[in-house]
Amino acid sequence: ISFTVTFFIGLFPGRVLGAELAAIFAIFTSQAWNMTFSFYQSLRSVPRDLDEVSRGFHLTGWQRFWKLEVPFSMPGLIWNMMMSMSGGWFFVVASEAITVGNNTITLPGIGAYLAQAIADKNMHAIGWVILTMTIVIIAYDQLLFRPLVAWADKFRMETTSSGNAPESWLLDLVRRTRLIHRGLVPMGKLFANTARLPMRLPGLGRIKFSMPRRQKSSRVGDIVWGVLVILLTLYVVYRVVAYVRTGVTLDDVGHVFVLGLITLLRVALLIAISSVIWVPIGVLIGLRPALAEKIQPLAQFLAAFPANLLFPVFVIVIVRFHLNPDIWLSPLIVLGTQWYILFNVIAGASAYPNDYREVSKNFSIRGWQWWRKAMLPGIFPYYVTGAITASGGAWNASIVAEYVQWGDTKVVAHGLGSYIAQTTAAGDFPKIILGIAVMSLFVTLFNRTLWRPMYAYAESKLRLD
């Protein structure tokens, strides 16, 4: 936000449009990537038999995209859309009330209203925020996401249908109302005919996400792309070092790396704890559509619940009982990000083929053997998607959660997030850039050493084919 605000305000000097665009961009970054990872995971795990069928029918890249890849990805994509909506609520406070140095930019919206209520210690106003969020979340759950979940049930990959399909009163209303049906049928036919067009976009027909063999041209492209990325990275590193060295010493760099290790330990531990808690619960919900319908709005509300609303409780308790902020502020980091794991596990369990469930039942596979041989392999690709987005979200949330304020009282934990928050409040741009660069480095290394190998394992060993 520190840099995007400056950039967008520079594009529209003296106008509120620049700050609005910066807020929209910040909320977008909290929403887009988990859906991107979800679709990427679906592309990597398309069953080989369906891939062979699409090639046997000589589908073009355009046809394959709409007839195979999008339908296969739909269950996970819809649950990640829910998480994106909730993630936008979680970060709306930081987006609508922006403070950089001595400059504070406040935009009209519930996020700025909540920020002001926290600054004024107005519990009555915070109560109105919670009520408003509850009403809006229930509304878009009933009018948008519940119909989408029920509609997407037809895209499950199975040869036998389940008797417990998700339901939606709005979807039933749309299907039974002749006037709505007549209005939607022409649009559906138009879309279906467009998806069948044998369009051949340049390069799209050659994309093979699931082919084990790699062509020579693909390797050459990878090498060229890698060289470009390395050159761009070296240039960016050069410019960053040249700017940062004007206000940062080597001791500062070493100190920031130590803070990064502290936050890394905190994030890794919290993701592990969240996985142990939410994977079994997600499977329980995902395998029971009736239960999922009841839990869905509650899960969306909890995922959308901004950490700022709990600042009064944490600050008062920590100050009153002289608790260690390094320990007791940690739950705020995972408060909004643990739901990425839950939502993706629910999506994986919901998409788990009913055929496999019946086989497990017929062979009396139960207990830990059922988890190890049937369910965990089936949901593993979805879990990896949820864990990687939860990890990235936790790094983001650390900037809010390690530096907490309630009125004039501030509680600070040691970590990279609090370092970035404090330097942003001070307007010290060299140190802000240093903190962001170190955080980017830690996130990249974490992804390379842990999440990418897990993706490769899920693709090669745990595909449903």
N, C-alpha and C positions, 0 to 999 in steps of 0.2 A: 504494500500500500504506500510505503514511503516514497517509492519511485514512480509508481503509476499515477499517483495524485499529481506529482510535479509534471509528468509527461502530458496528462490529459488537460490539466489546467493551462499548460503552455499552448496546447492546441486551440483552446477556447478561453483566452484571457478575459478576465472580468465577468465571466458568465458561469452560472451554476451548472451548466451542461457538462463542463469538464469534470467536476466532482461527481456528478451523477454517473458519467461513463466509468470513472475510476471505481465507484461502488459496484456497478454492474459487472465490471471486469473481475473484481475481487470475489463476488458471489459466484460468477461463472467458474472461476478456478476451483471453487469448493464443490462444484457440481459435476463438471465435465469428465474428470479423469477416472472416477470409478465406473462410469458407464463405458468409457473407452476401454478400460481393462476388462470389463465384463464381456464386451463384444470381441475383444482380442482373444480372450480365453475360449470363447465359443468357436472362433475360427480355427484355433489350434486343436480343438478337440472334436471336430466334425467326424463322425464315424466313417471308417474306411469304406464300408459297403455303400453308404450313401454317396460318398465321394466318387466311387467307381460307377455307380448308377448315373450320376450327373455327367460323367465323361462318356459313358456308353450312349447317352442320349445326345451327345455333342452340344451341351448347353454352352452358350457364350458366357463370358464373365458377367454380363448384365443379368442374364437369366439365372445363372447359378446364384448370384447375390440375392435375388428376390425369391427364388424358389427353394433354396437350400439354406444358405447362411443366415439370412434374417429370421426365417421361421425357427431354425434350430436355436438361435440366440435369444428368442423372445422372452421365455420365462425368466432367465437371469437378468435380462435387460430391464424388464418391468420392475423387478424388486430393487434393482439399482437406481431406477428412476425415483422410487419412493425415498431411497436413502439420499439421493441428490436433493430432493425437495426439502428433506429434513436438514441436510447439511447446509443448505442456503439459509435456513432459519438460525442455525447455530452460529454462522459467521456474519449475520446481518448487523449485529451490534458494532462489530469492528469496522464494517463497511459504511455505515451511516453516521458514525461519530468518529471522525478521523483526527488524530492529533499527531503532528510532526513538528517537533521543536516548540516554538511559541505560537504556532498556528493551529487553530482548531476549526475544522469544517464540519458543520452539522447539517444533515439533509432531513427533510420531512419523512417520517416513517417510524415504525414501531421500534426499530433498532435504536434510533436516536432518542426516542422517548424513554426506552429502558435505560440507556446510558445516563440520561439526566436524572432519572429516578434513583439510580444507584449513587450518583454523585450527591443527591440531596437526602439520601437515606429515607426515601419515601416508600414504605412498605405497601401503602394503599395503592399507589400507582403501579407497583410491581404486580400486585394482585390483578389489576385490570389487564396487564400484559399477558399474564398466564391465562386468564379467561378468554381473551381475544385469540390467542394462539390455539387454545382448545377448540373453539368454535370453527376457526378456519381449517384446522387439520381434519376435524371430523367431516367438514363439508367436502374438501377435495378427496378425502378417502372414499366417501360414499359416491361422489359424482364422477370420479376419475379412476382411481386406482383399483377399487374393488371390481368395477366392470372390466377393466383391463386384465386383471388376474383371472377372472372367470372366462374371458374371451380367449386368453392365451393358453388355457388348459388344453385346447385342441392341438397345440404344437408339441405336446409331450411325445418323446420317442418311445413307442411301445406298440405291441401287436394286440394286446388285450386292454380293454378300458377299465378304469377304476370305477367302483360304485360310489365313491365319495368325491364327486367333482365339486369345485368351488362354485358358489352361486352369487348372483347380484340382482337385486330387485330392479335396478336401472337397466341392466342389460336385458332382463326379461321384458321390461316395459318397451324397450326399443324394438325387440324382436316381435312383440305381439301387436304393436301399434301399426296399422296399415299405412297411415300417412307418413310416419317416419321411415318405415320400410321402403315405401315407394321413392322417397327422397334419397335414401342411401344406396339403393340397388344400382342406379345408373353410375354413381361414383365408384362403387365397388367393381362393376364391370369395366369401367374405364381404366382403373388401376390394374386390374388383372390382365387386360389386353396389353397395357404398357409394359407390364413385367414379362410378358411373353415375347416381346419384340426381340428379334435376333440381333440386337445392337452389339457392336464390337468396338469398345473403347480402346484407345491406344494403350497397350501394355496390360490392360485389365484381364484379358483372356489368358494371359500367361501366368497369373498369380496362382501359386499352388501352395497353400498354407499347410496342407497335410501330407505332401509328398515326401517320403523319406529320402529320395535321391535329389541331389542338387545339381543343376545344370552348370556348365562352364560359364555361360553368360551371367548366371546368377552370382557365381563366385567373383567374377570380374566386377559386377555392380557393387557387391559388398565391399570389395577392396577400395574401389573409387569412393564410395560413400564413407568408409572408415577414414580414408586419408582426408577428405573434406572436413569431417567432424573433428579430427585431430588438429588440423590447421586452424579451424575456427576456435577450438578450445584454447590452443596456444595463444592466439591473438587476444581472446577475452582475458585469459590469465595475465598476459602482459599488461593490458590496460588496467585491470583490477589492481595488480601489484604496484603499478606506477602511481595510481591514485591513492591507494590505501597507505603506502609508505609515507605519505605526507603527514599523516596524523596517527600512525600506529608504529609501535616498536616491536622488536622480536619477542620481548617479554609478554607483550599484549597478545601476540600470536600464540605463544605457548599456553597462556592462560585461557584463551578461547578454545583451544583444542582440548584442554582438560575439562572445561565446561561442556564441550560437545560429548566427551566420553561419559560424563555424568548423565546428561539427557539421554544418550544412547542406551545406557544401562536401565534408566527409568522406562523408556519406551519399550525395550525388549521384554522387560519383566511384566509390564502391564499388558502387552499383547499376549504373552504366554498365559497369564491369569485369565484374561478375557476369553481366550480360546478354550480353556478348560471349562469355563462356566457356560459359554454360549453355544458351543458346538452341540452338546447333547440337547439343550433346550431348542435350538434351531431345528434339529432333526425331529424332535417330538412335535413341533408345530408344523413343519413342512409335510410330514406324513399324514396329518389330520387336517384336511381343508376346513372342516367346521370349526376347529379350534383356531386355525389361522385367521378366519374371518373375524373372530372375537378379539384376537391378539393384535391384528394388523393396525387398527387406529391407535392402540396404546403404545405399540412399538414405535410408530411414527411420531407420536407426541414426545416420548422419551428421547428419541434420536434428535428431535428438533429443539429440545429443551436447552437453551443457551447456558453455558457454564457461568455466565455473569449473574444469573439468578441465584446461584448458590454461593456467591461471594460473601454475602452477609453472614451466612451460617459458618463458613469456613474461617473467615476473619475473626468473628466473635469467639468461636470455640478455640482457635489457635492462640489468640491473645489471652483469653480468660484462663486457660489451663497451661499456658507456656509450652505449647507443643512444638515439635520440630517441623518447620515448614517444608524441609526437603522430603519428609515422609508424607505429611498430611495434606499437602497440596497436590500430590501425585494423582489422586483419583480424578481431579479436574481434567487432567490431560486425556484420560481415556473415556471421560463422560460422554462425549459426543462421537467418538470414533469407534468404540467397541461395537456399535450397531452395524458397522460395515460387515463385521464377521457374522453377526446374527442374520442380517438380511440375505447375505449370499449363501449361507448354509440353508436357510429356509428355501431359497430358490433352488439349490441343489437337491434338497430332499423332495421338493415339490415336483421337480423334473425327473426324479428317479423312476425308471421304468417299472410299471406294475408287474411286468413279466418276471423281473428279478425278485420282487417281493414274494411272488407266488412260488418261485423256485425255492427260495430260502425257507418258506413255510412248509413246502412239501418235503424237503430234506431235513426238517426239524433243526435248522441252524438258528441257535439262540445265544443270548448272553454275549460274552466278549468275542466269541467266534463270529457272531453276526456283525458286530462292529468292525472287526479286523478284516473279515473276508468279503463282506457285502457293502455295508453302508459307508464306512470311511473311504474306501476306494472310489465309491460312486460320487461322493460329495467333495472329494479332495480338490479337483480343479476349481470348484466354486469357493472352497475355503481359501485357497491360495489367493484368488482375486480379492476376497474380503480382507485377508490379512495384510496384503500389500497396500491396499487403500487405507486400511486402518492404521498401518504404520506411518504412511505419509501424512495422514490426518493428525496423528498424534504429535508428529514433529511440528506441524502447524499450530496445533492447540497448545503446545508448550509455551509459545510466545504469549498466550493469554493466561495460561494456568500457573506459570511460575512467577508471575508478577501480578498480585491481586490487590485490589484497592476497594475499600468500603468507606465512602466519605473521605476523611483526611487520614484514615488508617491504612497503612500499606504493609503487606506481608510478602516477602521475597524469598524464593528458594534458589539454591545454587543450580545453575544450568544455563545452557545456551539460549533457551527461550527467554529467560529473564534478562539476559545480557542484551538481546536484540530489542526487547521491549523498553529497557532503560535507555539504551542509546538512541532509539527512535524518539522517545519522549524528550531527550536532550537535543535532538537534531544533529547528532554527531555522525555525518554521513560516512567518513572513512571507516569508523567502527561498525556502522550498520552493514556496510558492504562486506567487511571482514566476517561478521557473524553469519550473514546469509551465505557467503562463499563456503564457510566451514560446514554449515548445516547442509548445503547442497552436496558437499563432498561426502559427508557421513551417510546421507540418504542414498547416494549413488552406490557407494561401496556396500551398504547394507543390501540393496537390491541385487547387486551383482553376485555377492557371496552367498546369499540365502534364497531370495525369492526367485531369481532366474533359474537356478538349478532345480528348484521345486516345480516351476513351470515345465521345464524340460522333462522331468520325471513323470509329471501328470500326463504330458502329451504322449510319451513313448510307452508308458506302462499301464495307464489307468483310463484309456479311452473305451467308451461303450461301443464296442464293435466285435 
